Amino acid sequence: MKTGKKTRILAVVLLLAAGLLAGCKGSTAQKEPPVEDILKAVQEAYGEDYLPDSDLDKEMLSQVLGIDTSLMESVAAQMPMIGAHPDRVVIAKAAEGKGDALEEELLRVRTALVEDQMIYPMNIAKTQACQVVRKGDYAALFLVGAVDMREDASEEEQLSFAKEEVQKAVDAFEGCF
């Protein structure tokens, strides 16, 4: 009788363990947040230091940044109205099967921004710190952050500051998944 009771208890424990494992497996599935929610998380990461204030729709993304928007299912993008600031935020969910192509497109845009000969000297470090990140079907371009007001900072210090600023957007993006 004791053996039968132990067997039933063991069976119940194994069923519970299997249920927990099934629950864990389900919880590893990637979330699919709306791109607008990701943008809001990025904005909140910067507070008053978030400079982009103008929304860019797909047509403007195509015209201003030369992005092939047919690669996107949805997008949230902004840049500042003031032309002296290089800030750009593009967060997109790729169209079906276009994740790799979307990431490549944003990397192409990043390269064009970094190589642009019309960058104001005060924006060189910020532009060089620009990052493209990807999570599944989502890709983002982040050229964003506070302005480094230190007049005596070396080029290396300016670049380090800019990279730390961009990392805030990367962390906010990744925290949405």
C-alpha positions as a Markdown table, in Angstrom:
| # | Residue | x | y | z |
|---|---|---|---|---|
| 1 | Met | 0.0 | 0.0 | 0.0 |
| 2 | Lys | 2.8 | 2.4 | 0.8 |
| 3 | Thr | 4.4 | 1.7 | -2.6 |
| 4 | Gly | 1.1 | 2.5 | -4.4 |
| 5 | Lys | 0.8 | 5.8 | -2.5 |
| 6 | Lys | 4.4 | 6.7 | -3.3 |
| 7 | Thr | 3.8 | 5.9 | -7.0 |
| 8 | Arg | 0.8 | 8.1 | -7.1 |
| 9 | Ile | 2.6 | 11.0 | -5.4 |
| 10 | Leu | 5.5 | 10.6 | -7.8 |
| 11 | Ala | 3.1 | 10.6 | -10.7 |
| 12 | Val | 1.5 | 13.8 | -9.5 |
| 13 | Val | 4.9 | 15.4 | -8.9 |
| 14 | Leu | 6.0 | 14.4 | -12.5 |
| 15 | Leu | 2.8 | 15.9 | -13.9 |
| 16 | Leu | 3.3 | 19.1 | -12.1 |
| 17 | Ala | 6.9 | 19.3 | -13.2 |
| 18 | Ala | 5.9 | 18.7 | -16.8 |
| 19 | Gly | 3.3 | 21.5 | -16.5 |
| 20 | Leu | 5.9 | 23.9 | -15.2 |
| 21 | Leu | 8.3 | 23.0 | -18.0 |
| 22 | Ala | 5.6 | 23.5 | -20.6 |
| 23 | Gly | 4.8 | 26.9 | -19.0 |
| 24 | Cys | 8.5 | 27.9 | -19.1 |
| 25 | Lys | 8.7 | 26.9 | -22.8 |
| 26 | Gly | 5.7 | 29.0 | -23.6 |
| 27 | Ser | 7.2 | 32.0 | -21.7 |
| 28 | Thr | 10.3 | 32.0 | -23.9 |
| 29 | Ala | 8.3 | 33.1 | -26.9 |
| 30 | Gln | 9.2 | 36.5 | -28.1 |
| 31 | Lys | 6.8 | 39.3 | -27.3 |
| 32 | Glu | 5.6 | 41.3 | -30.3 |
| 33 | Pro | 5.0 | 44.8 | -28.9 |
| 34 | Pro | 3.6 | 47.6 | -31.1 |
| 35 | Val | 6.5 | 49.8 | -32.4 |
| 36 | Glu | 4.8 | 52.8 | -30.8 |
| 37 | Asp | 5.2 | 51.2 | -27.4 |
| 38 | Ile | 8.9 | 50.6 | -28.1 |
| 39 | Leu | 9.3 | 54.3 | -29.2 |
| 40 | Lys | 7.6 | 55.4 | -26.0 |
| 41 | Ala | 10.0 | 53.3 | -23.9 |
| 42 | Val | 12.9 | 55.0 | -25.7 |
| 43 | Gln | 11.5 | 58.4 | -25.1 |
| 44 | Glu | 11.0 | 57.7 | -21.4 |
| 45 | Ala | 14.6 | 56.5 | -21.2 |
| 46 | Tyr | 15.8 | 60.0 | -22.1 |
| 47 | Gly | 13.2 | 62.2 | -20.6 |
| 48 | Glu | 14.0 | 65.9 | -21.4 |
| 49 | Asp | 17.2 | 64.8 | -23.3 |
| 50 | Tyr | 15.0 | 63.2 | -26.1 |
| 51 | Leu | 15.4 | 65.7 | -29.0 |
| 52 | Pro | 13.4 | 64.1 | -31.8 |
| 53 | Asp | 10.0 | 65.9 | -31.9 |
| 54 | Ser | 8.7 | 65.2 | -35.4 |
| 55 | Asp | 7.1 | 62.0 | -36.5 |
| 56 | Leu | 8.2 | 60.5 | -39.8 |
| 57 | Asp | 5.7 | 58.4 | -41.8 |
| 58 | Lys | 6.8 | 55.9 | -44.4 |
| 59 | Glu | 6.7 | 58.4 | -47.2 |
| 60 | Met | 9.0 | 60.8 | -45.2 |
| 61 | Leu | 11.3 | 57.9 | -44.3 |
| 62 | Ser | 11.7 | 57.2 | -47.9 |
| 63 | Gln | 12.3 | 60.8 | -48.9 |
| 64 | Val | 14.4 | 62.0 | -46.0 |
| 65 | Leu | 16.5 | 58.8 | -45.2 |
| 66 | Gly | 16.1 | 56.9 | -48.5 |
| 67 | Ile | 14.6 | 53.9 | -46.6 |
| 68 | Asp | 12.9 | 51.1 | -48.6 |
| 69 | Thr | 9.7 | 51.1 | -46.5 |
| 70 | Ser | 8.2 | 48.1 | -48.4 |
| 71 | Leu | 10.4 | 46.1 | -46.0 |
| 72 | Met | 8.3 | 47.3 | -43.0 |
| 73 | Glu | 5.0 | 46.1 | -41.7 |
| 74 | Ser | 4.9 | 48.9 | -39.2 |
| 75 | Val | 7.2 | 51.7 | -38.1 |
| 76 | Ala | 7.6 | 54.5 | -35.5 |
| 77 | Ala | 10.2 | 57.1 | -36.4 |
| 78 | Gln | 11.1 | 60.5 | -35.4 |
| 79 | Met | 13.7 | 63.2 | -35.9 |
| 80 | Pro | 14.1 | 66.8 | -34.5 |
| 81 | Met | 12.5 | 69.7 | -36.3 |
| 82 | Ile | 15.7 | 71.7 | -35.8 |
| 83 | Gly | 18.2 | 70.7 | -38.5 |
| 84 | Ala | 21.3 | 71.2 | -36.4 |
| 85 | His | 20.6 | 68.0 | -34.4 |
| 86 | Pro | 21.4 | 64.7 | -36.2 |
| 87 | Asp | 19.1 | 62.6 | -34.0 |
| 88 | Arg | 17.1 | 59.9 | -35.8 |
| 89 | Val | 15.0 | 57.1 | -34.3 |
| 90 | Val | 13.6 | 54.4 | -36.5 |
| 91 | Ile | 11.9 | 51.4 | -35.0 |
| 92 | Ala | 10.3 | 49.0 | -37.4 |
| 93 | Lys | 8.7 | 45.6 | -37.5 |
| 94 | Ala | 9.7 | 43.8 | -40.7 |
| 95 | Ala | 7.2 | 42.7 | -43.3 |
| 96 | Glu | 6.8 | 38.9 | -43.5 |
| 97 | Gly | 10.2 | 37.3 | -44.3 |
| 98 | Lys | 12.0 | 40.7 | -44.6 |
| 99 | Gly | 13.8 | 40.9 | -41.3 |
| 100 | Asp | 17.3 | 40.4 | -42.7 |
| 101 | Ala | 16.6 | 42.9 | -45.5 |
| 102 | Leu | 15.3 | 45.5 | -43.1 |
| 103 | Glu | 18.3 | 45.2 | -40.9 |
| 104 | Glu | 20.6 | 45.6 | -43.9 |
| 105 | Glu | 18.6 | 48.6 | -45.0 |
| 106 | Leu | 19.0 | 50.3 | -41.6 |
| 107 | Leu | 22.8 | 49.4 | -41.6 |
| 108 | Arg | 23.0 | 51.1 | -45.0 |
| 109 | Val | 21.3 | 54.2 | -43.7 |
| 110 | Arg | 23.7 | 54.2 | -40.7 |
| 111 | Thr | 26.7 | 54.1 | -43.0 |
| 112 | Ala | 25.3 | 56.9 | -45.0 |
| 113 | Leu | 24.7 | 59.0 | -41.9 |
| 114 | Val | 28.3 | 58.4 | -40.6 |
| 115 | Glu | 29.9 | 59.1 | -43.9 |
| 116 | Asp | 27.8 | 62.3 | -44.6 |
| 117 | Gln | 30.2 | 65.1 | -45.3 |
| 118 | Met | 27.7 | 67.8 | -44.1 |
| 119 | Ile | 27.8 | 66.8 | -40.4 |
| 120 | Tyr | 28.3 | 69.7 | -38.0 |
| 121 | Pro | 31.6 | 69.1 | -36.1 |
| 122 | Met | 29.6 | 69.1 | -32.8 |
| 123 | Asn | 27.7 | 66.1 | -34.1 |
| 124 | Ile | 30.5 | 63.8 | -35.3 |
| 125 | Ala | 30.8 | 61.7 | -32.1 |
| 126 | Lys | 27.0 | 61.4 | -31.8 |
| 127 | Thr | 26.7 | 60.3 | -35.4 |
| 128 | Gln | 29.6 | 57.8 | -35.1 |
| 129 | Ala | 27.8 | 56.3 | -32.0 |
| 130 | Cys | 24.7 | 55.5 | -34.1 |
| 131 | Gln | 23.6 | 51.9 | -33.7 |
| 132 | Val | 21.3 | 49.4 | -35.5 |
| 133 | Val | 19.9 | 46.7 | -33.4 |
| 134 | Arg | 17.6 | 43.8 | -34.1 |
| 135 | Lys | 15.4 | 41.4 | -32.2 |
| 136 | Gly | 13.5 | 38.9 | -34.3 |
| 137 | Asp | 11.4 | 40.7 | -36.8 |
| 138 | Tyr | 12.1 | 44.1 | -35.2 |
| 139 | Ala | 15.0 | 46.4 | -36.2 |
| 140 | Ala | 15.9 | 49.9 | -35.0 |
| 141 | Leu | 18.3 | 52.6 | -35.9 |
| 142 | Phe | 19.3 | 54.8 | -32.9 |
| 143 | Leu | 21.1 | 58.1 | -33.4 |
| 144 | Val | 19.9 | 59.8 | -30.2 |
| 145 | Gly | 20.9 | 61.1 | -26.9 |
| 146 | Ala | 21.7 | 64.1 | -24.8 |
| 147 | Val | 24.1 | 66.8 | -26.2 |
| 148 | Asp | 27.5 | 66.7 | -24.7 |
| 149 | Met | 28.0 | 70.2 | -23.4 |
| 150 | Arg | 31.6 | 69.8 | -22.3 |
| 151 | Glu | 33.8 | 72.1 | -24.3 |
| 152 | Asp | 37.1 | 70.6 | -23.0 |
| 153 | Ala | 36.2 | 66.9 | -23.8 |
| 154 | Ser | 38.6 | 65.0 | -26.0 |
| 155 | Glu | 37.3 | 63.2 | -29.1 |
| 156 | Glu | 37.5 | 59.9 | -27.3 |
| 157 | Glu | 35.5 | 61.3 | -24.3 |
| 158 | Gln | 32.9 | 62.8 | -26.7 |
| 159 | Leu | 32.5 | 59.4 | -28.4 |
| 160 | Ser | 32.3 | 57.5 | -25.1 |
| 161 | Phe | 29.6 | 59.9 | -24.0 |
| 162 | Ala | 27.7 | 59.5 | -27.2 |
| 163 | Lys | 27.9 | 55.7 | -27.0 |
| 164 | Glu | 26.6 | 55.7 | -23.5 |
| 165 | Glu | 23.7 | 57.9 | -24.6 |
| 166 | Val | 22.8 | 55.6 | -27.5 |
| 167 | Gln | 23.0 | 52.6 | -25.2 |
| 168 | Lys | 20.0 | 54.0 | -23.3 |
| 169 | Ala | 17.9 | 53.5 | -26.5 |
| 170 | Val | 19.3 | 50.0 | -27.1 |
| 171 | Asp | 18.5 | 49.0 | -23.5 |
| 172 | Ala | 14.9 | 50.4 | -23.8 |
| 173 | Phe | 14.4 | 48.6 | -27.1 |
| 174 | Glu | 15.7 | 45.3 | -25.7 |
| 175 | Gly | 13.6 | 45.7 | -22.5 |
| 176 | Cys | 10.4 | 45.6 | -24.6 |
| 177 | Phe | 10.9 | 42.0 | -25.5 |
